[in-house]
Amino acid sequence: MRIAPKYWYLVFLIPCVALLLPPFFNNDNPALAGMPFFYWYQLVWLLVTAALMVGIVLLRRRGRGAV
């Protein structure tokens, strides 16, 4: 069963929701390499979102037969 290509874009709602709820990540601990949680949480989501974008672009290209 294939998911319609336009529905893949709904995956981008996950990072948006995760970053629009600051009360859940607005604290200092746990720190990672001296960086407060508030900052590295957002940095991780930046990298996750970039990986999601690459994955969706590759899936869309494969679905169209392009390389």
Contacts in CASP RR format, 6 or more apart in sequence:
PFRMAT RR
TARGET T0000
AUTHOR 0000-0000-0000
METHOD contacts of the structure
MODEL  1
MRIAPKYWYLVFLIPCVALLLPPFFNNDNPALAGMPFFYWYQLVWLLVTA
ALMVGIVLLRRRGRGAV
5 59 0 8 1.000
5 60 0 8 1.000
5 63 0 8 1.000
8 56 0 8 1.000
8 59 0 8 1.000
8 60 0 8 1.000
9 56 0 8 1.000
11 52 0 8 1.000
11 56 0 8 1.000
12 49 0 8 1.000
12 52 0 8 1.000
12 53 0 8 1.000
14 52 0 8 1.000
15 45 0 8 1.000
15 48 0 8 1.000
15 49 0 8 1.000
15 52 0 8 1.000
18 45 0 8 1.000
19 42 0 8 1.000
19 45 0 8 1.000
25 37 0 8 1.000
25 38 0 8 1.000
25 41 0 8 1.000
25 42 0 8 1.000
26 38 0 8 1.000
27 36 0 8 1.000
27 37 0 8 1.000
27 38 0 8 1.000
28 36 0 8 1.000
28 37 0 8 1.000
28 38 0 8 1.000
29 36 0 8 1.000
29 37 0 8 1.000
30 37 0 8 1.000
31 37 0 8 1.000
32 40 0 8 1.000
33 40 0 8 1.000
35 43 0 8 1.000
61 67 0 8 1.000
END
